Amino acid sequence: MGINKKITSFITECEKQLAPVFQSYDDVLMFNQEKVLLAMQKNRLAEKHFQTTTGYGYTDEGRDITEQIFADVFGAQRALVRPHIVSGTHAISTALFALLRPGDTLLSITGAPYDTIRTAIGINGGYEGQGTLADYNVAYKQVDLLKDGSFDLENIKASIDATTKVIYIQRSTGYSMRNALDIASIETIINFVKAIKADVLVIVDNCYGEFIEEKEPTQVGADLICGSLIKNPGGGIAPCGGYIAGTNHAVSLAAARLTSPGIAFEVGANLGVVRSYLQGFFLAPKVTNQALKSAVLNAQAFSNLDFEVFPKANAKRSDIIQAIVLKSREQILAFCKGIQAASPVDSYVTPLPWDMPGYESEVIMAAGNFISGSSIELSADSPMKEPYTVYVQGGLTYEHGKIGTMYAMQEMGLHNIL
Ligand SMILES: *Cc1c(COP(=O)(O)O)cnc(C)c1O
């Protein structure tokens, strides 16, 4: 298929090294597949639930059962799962505005949040007066993770005061060079902050984290988790949307914020997405597993070639993102060109960096997807700045992820050094 033989045999060697790692992800997959199946059976999902509704969507059984199934799988009391939540950013910002009031403080304990969330909070300049949290007089504090990626307990304790209403945790790496947080450390830190201030509410940005482990943050004390349906939980099938899950109290506030106080959960026609949401959710444990294996293959291949990678191939993961330090603008362009060429859609175009709304520096994005912008499908992106790190994620099948890795290597000319 035009892939250099040196690359294919190199990748076969990498796969041999990865057998035990792959096995551990398959064990998690088995557990989560059954978890989703049981939730669908328990709620007596039936053909009738796949009906399209329009207009207000009062008594929309398909929407309601979808939300109950998500809640059950995430170990939450309640969930909002809607096409009207337009993205992960919208889910998270809805959750923040739902729980915070003027005079309250939001405390992030995992350092700077994802770029678009910083904009919503009001810490990225240039958006003053557009209705950021800062415009509503919500204060923001941040405690960075320590160098080794662990929580800075001392500073977290010192930063919590009477105004601290919400503690914010970002599970995944986003565009930072740290390992993702696993569920065990999320559990420990939630217990720690709730021991300091019992009524504090914990929001976890769960983007990319779903189905990596057997539990989700809502099963270890988080009040709310938020995510995007064009990432892990949509299974590559959901056409758009986001979810917010958690306690009755917190999700009810989010519903009132998403729609309007009083009508909260009761409105929002499903527009025909129920079948794809639930079929995608059913496939999501497997699709996430395939994306994980694709990420691990990238880690193994590029570290065998002496590139710095985060996380390492055998590290404990909590998201599907693989960061690879490529060191130069040219190598980033070549890597992304290879991923694009390996795509089923738009394979013939060359990705270029651009000024994306809500982001601070130029960003390049490579993806040729069935669902536009879906990053559970194979995709790569990179902010065009030092140290020229590319973030690669997704792969609806492991085999496709593997083809992407080989195309990217070839585009970078790496067969010449094998
Ligand atoms: C993708 C992502 C977001 C934002 O999601 P969008 O759907 O792109 O708006 C937020 N946080 C993290 C960690 C993400 O990966």
Ligand as a Chemical Component Dictionary entry (heavy atoms), coordinates in Angstrom:
data_LIG
# 
_chem_comp.id                   LIG 
_chem_comp.type                 NON-POLYMER 
_chem_comp.pdbx_formal_charge   0 
_chem_comp.three_letter_code    LIG 
# 
loop_
_chem_comp_atom.comp_id 
_chem_comp_atom.atom_id 
_chem_comp_atom.alt_atom_id 
_chem_comp_atom.type_symbol 
_chem_comp_atom.charge 
_chem_comp_atom.model_Cartn_x 
_chem_comp_atom.model_Cartn_y 
_chem_comp_atom.model_Cartn_z 
_chem_comp_atom.pdbx_ordinal 
LIG C1 C1 C 0 -11.801 18.833 23.899 1  
LIG C2 C2 C 0 -11.615 19.323 25.280 2  
LIG C3 C3 C 0 -12.373 20.370 25.794 3  
LIG C4 C4 C 0 -13.330 21.177 24.980 4  
LIG O1 O1 O 0 -14.096 20.455 24.176 5  
LIG P1 P1 P 0 -14.668 21.024 22.774 6  
LIG O2 O2 O 0 -15.672 20.004 22.455 7  
LIG O3 O3 O 0 -13.532 21.055 21.816 8  
LIG O4 O4 O 0 -15.244 22.352 23.025 9  
LIG C5 C5 C 0 -12.191 20.709 27.099 10 
LIG N1 N1 N 0 -11.280 20.094 27.873 11 
LIG C6 C6 C 0 -10.512 19.104 27.393 12 
LIG C7 C7 C 0 -9.504  18.469 28.288 13 
LIG C8 C8 C 0 -10.653 18.684 26.097 14 
LIG O5 O5 O 0 -9.894  17.705 25.626 15 
# 
loop_
_chem_comp_bond.comp_id 
_chem_comp_bond.atom_id_1 
_chem_comp_bond.atom_id_2 
_chem_comp_bond.value_order 
_chem_comp_bond.pdbx_ordinal 
LIG C1 C2 SING 1  
LIG C2 C3 SING 2  
LIG C2 C8 DOUB 3  
LIG C3 C4 SING 4  
LIG C3 C5 DOUB 5  
LIG C4 O1 SING 6  
LIG O1 P1 SING 7  
LIG P1 O2 DOUB 8  
LIG P1 O3 SING 9  
LIG P1 O4 SING 10 
LIG C5 N1 SING 11 
LIG N1 C6 DOUB 12 
LIG C6 C7 SING 13 
LIG C6 C8 SING 14 
LIG C8 O5 SING 15 
# 
